[in-house]
Amino acid sequence: MQIREYREDDCSDVTAIFVNAVTVTGLRGYSPEQVRVWAASGASDDATRERCGDGRLVLVAVDENDRAIAFTDLEDDGHIDMLFCLPEWTGRGIASALYERLEHIARERGMSRLYVEASEIARPVFAKKGFVLLHRNDFEIDGVAVHHYTMEKLLLGKLPIAG
Ligand SMILES: CC(C)(COP(=O)(O)OP(=O)(O)OC[C@H]1O[C@@H](n2cnc3c(N)ncnc32)[C@H](O)[C@@H]1OP(=O)(O)O)[C@@H](O)C(=O)NCCC(=O)NCCS
């Protein structure tokens, strides 16, 4: 598994990762009705192209054939909007590796805070990475109640050496 930046020709693979991650792995934390409306909210190549092409950093994890199997992103204000992994690749540390690369880049860019609206499934993943829970968000998509959790991690720089 390698990590590289997203390219335009990853678009359909990234859309498929999103749909499969939500509709399969999403069932670990949400009802079939909830994953249906969640998946529909971003399940098109146009949505992927727009989101991934707007200037944000998008990282993909790729298999031995350079096909994307997981992805994440970082917006300029420290917001992580997406973290998704193909169901058959979950539980192998791929999201973890993507996140570690993302945090490294955020620190290089001098960012002081990362934040995310974590799903029920991603909440323990981000907690393990040092994110703290700020609050739960309850909302509706197409009339279906859904929730996620706002979490943040402060990236504290090294203290200046005294004297
Ligand atoms: C969330 C998701 C991307 C995680 O992908 P993954 O590749 O299986 O995650 P990893 O195997 O890298 O696990 C990440 C870390 O969290 C830990 N972890 C995962 N699930 C956990 C749980 N339920 N409890 C405690 N720790 C957990 C792992 O041990 C790992 O820790 P490590 O870095 O010390 O090894 C994947 O489950 C997914 O696509 N979910 C559906 C879509 C979704 O909810 N996306 C998040 C939107 S905010």
The ligand as an SDF file (V2000), in Angstrom:
LIG
                    3D

 48 50  0  0  0  0  0  0  0  0999 V2000
  -13.4580    4.8730    9.3500 C   0  0  0  0  0  0  0  0  0  0  0  0
  -12.6750    4.0350    8.3700 C   0  0  0  0  0  0  0  0  0  0  0  0
  -12.1350    4.9430    7.2420 C   0  0  0  0  0  0  0  0  0  0  0  0
  -11.4750    3.3870    9.0950 C   0  0  0  0  0  0  0  0  0  0  0  0
  -10.7050    2.7060    8.1240 O   0  0  0  0  0  0  0  0  0  0  0  0
   -9.6850    1.5140    8.4900 P   0  0  0  0  0  0  0  0  0  0  0  0
   -8.6480    1.4480    7.4210 O   0  0  0  0  0  0  0  0  0  0  0  0
  -10.4510    0.2730    8.7700 O   0  0  0  0  0  0  0  0  0  0  0  0
   -9.0470    2.0200    9.8560 O   0  0  0  0  0  0  0  0  0  0  0  0
   -7.6940    1.4780   10.4960 P   0  0  0  0  0  0  0  0  0  0  0  0
   -7.6020   -0.0260   10.3250 O   0  0  0  0  0  0  0  0  0  0  0  0
   -6.5520    2.2730    9.9740 O   0  0  0  0  0  0  0  0  0  0  0  0
   -7.9260    1.8360   12.0130 O   0  0  0  0  0  0  0  0  0  0  0  0
   -7.5690    3.1350   12.4880 C   0  0  0  0  0  0  0  0  0  0  0  0
   -7.1910    3.1050   13.9280 C   0  0  0  0  0  0  0  0  0  0  0  0
   -8.3690    3.1220   14.7250 O   0  0  0  0  0  0  0  0  0  0  0  0
   -8.4220    1.9540   15.5460 C   0  0  0  0  0  0  0  0  0  0  0  0
   -9.8200    1.5240   15.5830 N   0  0  0  0  0  0  0  0  0  0  0  0
  -10.5840    1.2330   14.5290 C   0  0  0  0  0  0  0  0  0  0  0  0
  -11.8420    0.9140   14.9590 N   0  0  0  0  0  0  0  0  0  0  0  0
  -11.8040    0.9990   16.2910 C   0  0  0  0  0  0  0  0  0  0  0  0
  -12.7690    0.7740   17.3290 C   0  0  0  0  0  0  0  0  0  0  0  0
  -14.0260    0.4060   17.0430 N   0  0  0  0  0  0  0  0  0  0  0  0
  -12.3940    0.9810   18.6080 N   0  0  0  0  0  0  0  0  0  0  0  0
  -11.1370    1.3720   18.9130 C   0  0  0  0  0  0  0  0  0  0  0  0
  -10.1830    1.5900   17.9810 N   0  0  0  0  0  0  0  0  0  0  0  0
  -10.5220    1.4010   16.7010 C   0  0  0  0  0  0  0  0  0  0  0  0
   -7.5000    0.9530   14.8970 C   0  0  0  0  0  0  0  0  0  0  0  0
   -6.9450    0.0610   15.8340 O   0  0  0  0  0  0  0  0  0  0  0  0
   -6.4200    1.8560   14.3100 C   0  0  0  0  0  0  0  0  0  0  0  0
   -5.4910    2.2360   15.3160 O   0  0  0  0  0  0  0  0  0  0  0  0
   -3.8890    2.2060   15.0390 P   0  0  0  0  0  0  0  0  0  0  0  0
   -3.6150    3.3740   14.1470 O   0  0  0  0  0  0  0  0  0  0  0  0
   -3.2730    2.3910   16.3780 O   0  0  0  0  0  0  0  0  0  0  0  0
   -3.6020    0.8860   14.4180 O   0  0  0  0  0  0  0  0  0  0  0  0
  -13.5360    2.9020    7.7420 C   0  0  0  0  0  0  0  0  0  0  0  0
  -14.0620    2.1170    8.7930 O   0  0  0  0  0  0  0  0  0  0  0  0
  -14.6810    3.4040    6.8910 C   0  0  0  0  0  0  0  0  0  0  0  0
  -14.5420    3.6520    5.7000 O   0  0  0  0  0  0  0  0  0  0  0  0
  -15.8770    3.5580    7.5300 N   0  0  0  0  0  0  0  0  0  0  0  0
  -17.1120    3.8910    6.8340 C   0  0  0  0  0  0  0  0  0  0  0  0
  -17.1480    5.3380    6.4220 C   0  0  0  0  0  0  0  0  0  0  0  0
  -16.9390    6.2780    7.5810 C   0  0  0  0  0  0  0  0  0  0  0  0
  -17.5780    6.1850    8.6160 O   0  0  0  0  0  0  0  0  0  0  0  0
  -16.0550    7.2350    7.3510 N   0  0  0  0  0  0  0  0  0  0  0  0
  -15.7390    8.2610    8.3090 C   0  0  0  0  0  0  0  0  0  0  0  0
  -16.4390    9.5340    7.9520 C   0  0  0  0  0  0  0  0  0  0  0  0
  -16.0110   10.7800    9.1440 S   0  0  0  0  0  0  0  0  0  0  0  0
  1  2  1  0
  2  3  1  0
  2  4  1  0
  2 36  1  0
  4  5  1  0
  5  6  1  0
  6  7  2  0
  6  8  1  0
  6  9  1  0
  9 10  1  0
 10 11  2  0
 10 12  1  0
 10 13  1  0
 13 14  1  0
 14 15  1  0
 15 16  1  0
 15 30  1  0
 16 17  1  0
 17 18  1  0
 17 28  1  0
 18 19  1  0
 18 27  1  0
 19 20  2  0
 20 21  1  0
 21 22  1  0
 21 27  2  0
 22 23  1  0
 22 24  2  0
 24 25  1  0
 25 26  2  0
 26 27  1  0
 28 29  1  0
 28 30  1  0
 30 31  1  0
 31 32  1  0
 32 33  2  0
 32 34  1  0
 32 35  1  0
 36 37  1  0
 36 38  1  0
 38 39  2  0
 38 40  1  0
 40 41  1  0
 41 42  1  0
 42 43  1  0
 43 44  2  0
 43 45  1  0
 45 46  1  0
 46 47  1  0
 47 48  1  0
M  END
$$$$
